[in-house]
Amino acid sequence: MHIPPFDNHNKPIVDVDDPTVPLNYFNIVKLEKGEAFEYAVPGYETCIVPATGTLDVDVEGFKADALGNRGEDVWDGEPEGVYVPTAARAVMECTSEAAEVFVCGARYDTVLEAFDVRTGDLDLVQYGSDDTKTHRKIKHILGTKYHDKVGRLLVSELFTVGEGGWSGFPSHKHDTDRLPDETRHDETYNFRFKPNHGSGVQMLQREDGKAGDAYHIVDGSTICLDNGYHPCAVLPGYQMYYFTILGGLSQRSLVQYFQPSHAYQVETIPGIKDMIAKFK
């Protein structure tokens, strides 16, 4: 499902028990200097990630001051985040001139401990190649290194390297719990383009060998993926970014199932096996 960009007035874009991606939660919060925003999401663990701007964050006494260091856009610096336990009360205050904040979550009942993720804590992966049109960089905010501190939520930022090319290829899905071959993880994206009048396409093929759907994605588009194979691409001459939320049904580790007709291309893309391992 494609949700075109709109002014959500700091209210969830993907709320609890969403009919398409019930395991996910997503809000975009926009603040001016000195403004504060408070939230709590029963039944969901969440993560606060400034897209731009700087925040002071308080999670029931756990404080993370000066969170976020990006100015103009998501290409301007590295991401940072704060993990917010299930149902915990979180308060963020904008300390820069303005801030745009991603609040993402996954369904999870157990209450864990809050912690922050700073630039030096990120898990960075770069894979693919210009020749295969698959060159990209992933910045894991809540990646595999936090398996003992997070319940079901995986949070990453994905960037195309260069201008144009494909991401999420070879086509894969993760809509069914059938270990060891696949896990059920609902997934939500928010896209940005540079320059911001750029755009791309999100494919969604429900069944191998049959025609699927395609969505025209623009700056600010949100995509909710419940099932099917889902590569995406950006127009030549533009860079693409997407904020990625994964929520697992029965476990945090993601096991992707590659589309049978394209699975052999795992062997043709440099570094892709390392990328796959970083989601497990």
N, C-alpha and C positions, 0 to 999 in steps of 0.2 A: 504494500500500500504506500502511495506517495502522498505526503502532506505538504502542499506548497507553503512557502514562507508567508507568515502573517504575524501581526502584533498580538502576541499571546497574553500581554499585560501581566507577565510574571506568573501565569497559571499553567499547570502542566500541559504539555503537548501530548504526551503519552501518560495517562493517569493510571492509577492502580487498577488492576483487573481489566486492562485494555482488551477488547475482544480479539484483536489481531496478535498482540504480543503481551499476553498476561504476565509473563515473567519479567518484563521491563518497566522502567519508569523513566521519564525524561521531561525536564523543564529547562527553559532558558530564562534567566533572571537578568534584567537590565537595571542598573543603579547609577545614580549620580553621586558625586562626592558627599560623604556624610550620611547618605541614605543607608538604611539597614533592611534586611529581609530575614524573616524567621520561618522555619518550616519543621515539620516532623511527618514521617511517612510510616504509619503502622504496617507491619508485615513486609517491609522492604528495607534492606540495607542500601545506603546511597553513597555517592562520592561527589564532592564539590570541586569543579575544575574551572578556574577563570579562563575564558577564551581570550579576553583582553582585560587589562586593568589589574588592580591590586586590592586585596581584601584583608581584613582582620576577621578571623573565624573563631567562634566559641561553640564547642559541642559539649554542653552540660559540664563545663568546667575545664575541658581540654581546650587549650588555646593555640591557634596557629596564626601568628601575626605576619603581615607583609607577604601574604600568599599571592603568587602570580607576579610575573615580570614582563608581560607582553604589552606592547603599546598599540600599534596601528592595526594589526591583524594576527591571525594564528601562525603566520610565518615569522613574526617579529619576536623571537625568543623561544624558550622552552616551556612546556607545560608543568604545572604543579597541581597538587590535589590534597584533599582531606577526606579520609574515610569516616563516614558517619554510621554508627551502629543502627540496627533496626529500631525504628520508632523513636530514636533519640532526637531531642530538640537541638537544632542547629541555628545559629544566628551569624549572618555575615554582614559586615559593614564595609562600604566602599571607601577606600582611603586615597584612591587616585581620582582624577577628574571625572572618570566614568569607568564602568566595568560591565562586561557581558559575561555571564557565568552559566556554565553547563552544570546542571544537577541531574545525575543519572543514578539509576538504581536497579536492583534485582530482588525478586521475591526471596525472602529468607526469614525464618522465625527466630533463630538463636541470636541473642544479643552479645556482641563481641566488644572490643575496645577501640576507641577512636585513635587515629594516628595520621600524621601528615606525610606526604611524599614530595620531596623537593627535587630540584633539577638534578642533583647528584645521585638521586635514588632511581632514576629512570632506567628502564631496560630497553636499549636501542637495537634495532635490527634493520639491516638494509639488504635487499635481495633483488633478484631479477637482473635484467640487462636492457640496454637500449635496443640491441639487435632483436630481442624477443618481445619488445614493446611492453615489458612487465616490470620496469625499474621502479621500485618504491622504497620508502622508509617508514618504519613503524616505531612509534614511541609508546612503550607500554607504561601506563601510569599505575594501574593495578594489574600486574602480570603474574607470572608463575612464582616469582620470588615472595609473593604474599599469600601463598596457599594456606599457611597456618594462621593468618590474621584476617582473612576474608572468607565469607561463606560461599556465595554463588556468582559473584559479580566480577567480570573482566572489563577493564576500561583501557582503551588505546586511542592514539591518534595516528592516522595513516595519511601519508603524503605521496603523491606521484613525484618521481625524480625526473626533472626535465619537464617538457611541455608535450602533452598528449600521452597516449598509452592506456593500458588496461590494468585493472586491479581485481583481486579476487579470482584470478585465473591460474590454473585450470579450474573450471567451474566446479563448485562443491556445495554441499548442503549439510545441515545439522539440525534436522527437524524430528528425529525419532531416537528414542533411547533403545539401542540395540548393541550394547557393548559386546565385543571390543571394536566393532566396526564404525559406530556412530553414537553421538550423544544428542539429546534435545537441548538446544540453546536458542532461545529467542534472541533476535538481533535488531538493533535500532541504530540508524546512521543520521548524522547531520552534516551536510556538505557545505564546503566553501570553495570559491574559485578565485584565482589570481591571474589577470585582472578580474574583478568581481562580476563583469558582464559575461564571463565565460560560462560554459555549461557542459553537460555530459549526458550519459544515458545509463540507467540502471536496468539490467536485464533480470528477468525472473522466469525460469523455465521449470515448470512443475514436474515434468516427466521427460526422461531422456528419449530423444528421437521425435518429440512432438513440439509444435510451436508453442511459445510462451508469451509473456508480456514484456513490455519495455516502457520505462517512465523517463520523461525528459526532466532531468534534475538541474536546478539552478542554484545560485548562491542562497543558502538558507533552507534548502529543501531537506525534509526529514523523510526517511524511508524506514518502514517497519516490515521486517521479514519473518514470516511465520513458517513457511516451508518452501522448498524448491532450491534449484541451483541459481546462484546470483552474482555473476561477474558485473563489473561496471567499467566505464571508460570515460575519458575526458577528451574534448575537442583538441586537435593540434593547435599549438600556440598558447595553451593555457595550462596552469598548474591546478591540481585538485587536492583537496584535503577532506577527510571525513572523520568525525568524532564517532567512535565505535563503542556501543554498549552491548555486552553479551550477558545473558542471565541463564544459568543452567537449571534444568529441572531437578536432577538427582545428584549432580556433582559439579564442581567448578571447572575441572579440566575439560577442554573442548576437544572432541574427536570429530574431524571433518571427514565426510564421505565424498570422494571425488567422482564426478560424473563419468560413468564408464566409457563413454565415447571420447573423452578428453583426458582421462587419467594418465595415459602414457606420457603426457607432456610434463608431468612432475619431474621427469628425468631430463628435460631440456632446459629448465629454468634455473640459473645459478643461484644457490643459496636458499631455495624454497623449502628444503627439508629442515633447515635450521629455523626458518620462519614458523613452520608447522609445529615444531617442538616447543616454541615459546608460548603457544597457547595451551599446552598440556600441563 
